[in-house]
């Protein structure tokens, strides 16, 4: 039963019940004392229903209406010795209506109080969950900060102790390599040595970059220009992996407040990871958009860059760790690429989210402020 139907149906039922009992009461002969007693008792039914349905207002209203139709009949018709008893029913009607109505109103008030308490508890529970989530995020940031502190101390010594010997090794290998013509069996080993020296130097550079991040110098940068340049930069590697790159840019403002060099580095890390995750080919879709109002991570005057690949995806237990320093699923990875990306985006007052399904691909969503969204 809808609220609108109940609004008129219940009063109609009460009125009809009172009318039927009153007609029967009036038409019953005075000599039929037992029938009169039964009909008088039937008046309590609409009184009870009025109280149950409408509280004090309904119970007292039904009792008052019954009194108006009942009292004239009792006064006008001589019921003999039973007249006084019938007259005493009137205050009983009113008392019953008041008691039932008050009891129902009290129960309604108590129920509303419980509903308010339940709503308050539910709101407190949601706030507690949000606070717990924030605490867990802060805890993760503190763990990351501890690692950064240890990394900073370690990298300061490594820079001098490793880079100088690496430079000497590289120079010696290049000199020795000149003694052998291309194609000589030993030339291949010298090429391997040079490649490994370069790789060690890159690893050390990543350590230094992550431990001593550069403060971004914010200026208006066009997202379309940055992504178009990066697409051309990795196109050769994408072809080697048989990866197709698709770009889609939103209509509207696309100039963000960012350090162009650092943002390119962050985006390049994500794009290279996607390409390397698809050695047998696949698709990498790069798009920009303005966040939908009310969506996850939505902010006014911000832009989103979405990197969506068809690679193998990330296992569920690893999704929450991919931005941690030194965590990697690559055989020869350092676990610093995405950690550096995360720090760069945070230093730009942006956010980065990852959604992945094992066997179906991975999506990174980077949110950055549009020009004018923040004060430099």
Phi, psi and omega in degrees: 000128179283163180295322180294319179296316181296331183297328179250335183289317183294313175299324179296319179297316179298313180298319180294318180297315179296319180297315182295316180295319181295316178299316180295322181294317181293321185276351179281131180300149181299328182291339181277076186295318183296319180294320176300317180298318180295315182295322177298319179293331180294337177299335181291338181295306177295330176297314180296316179296318178300317179294317181294322185277322189235008178073210183299319180300317181288315181296314180289324178295315179296318179296320179294318179295319178296320179300320181296324182268339184271318187296316180301323180294318181294320182287321186283330184255132181279112178258013176068224182295340183275355183300314180299320179297320179292323178294325179291345177293332184300307178297330177294319176306311184294319180296315180298317179299317180294314182297313180296316180298315179297318180297317179293318178299320179296318178295320177297318179298317179296319179295317178297322177298317178295321179296319178296318178296319179296319178294320178296318178296319179296318178296318178297323179295317178296318179295322178295319177298318179296318178296321178297318178298317179295321178297319178295321177296316179296322178297318178296321178294322178294319177298318179296321179295321177298317179295322180296320180298314178296321180294322180297317179294320181291317185293329180300319178285322181296326184304315182278318187287335184253320186295319180296312176298324179297318178298320179293319179297315181298317179296318180295320180294320179296324177293314180294327181296331181294341181282353183233132180286154176305136182100343178292141183305323183283337180298327180297322181289324177294324177296321178296318179299315180297319180297318181290324176297317178298320180295318178297322178295321177295319179299315180296321178298319177298319178300313182294320180297318183285323183284330181233073184295147179277135176290125183291141174257102189284136176204159179298128180226134180274121181302321183298317180296317181298311183291324178296318179296319180291326177300317177293327183293322183259007184299322180296313179295324178296318178297321180297329179264005182058043179254128176265134181251129178240135179238140177221123182248138181286156174276137180122191183297136181223007178274122181253162174267109187201166168268112188304317183296314182291320179296320176299319178298317180296312181295321181297321178300316180295316183294318179294320177300318180295315181296315181293337179282353181236065183294338180260015178099162179163194182237142172235111181260123179244125183218158174239154181198164172263129185302138177289140179300129179086354180283171179297128179073011185292134177220143178290145177062034176235158180237150179245141172243126185246127176245112187237113181246164180253030180286194184287347181084181181240135180296146188305320183288346181261347185301319182284357185245358190292341178266001179285139177300138175076359175273127180208151174253000179275149180294317183249021181275158178261344182075024181245343183302305181287331176295318176296317178301314180301317181292319180299314181296318178298320180292342175267010181063028179253187178225157175224129180237153178228134173235128182214148177229122185302124180089356185233355177117177185224145178231126173253136178236116180253128179248126182226152183286136173287163178302127180093352182285330180228161177266131181281000000 
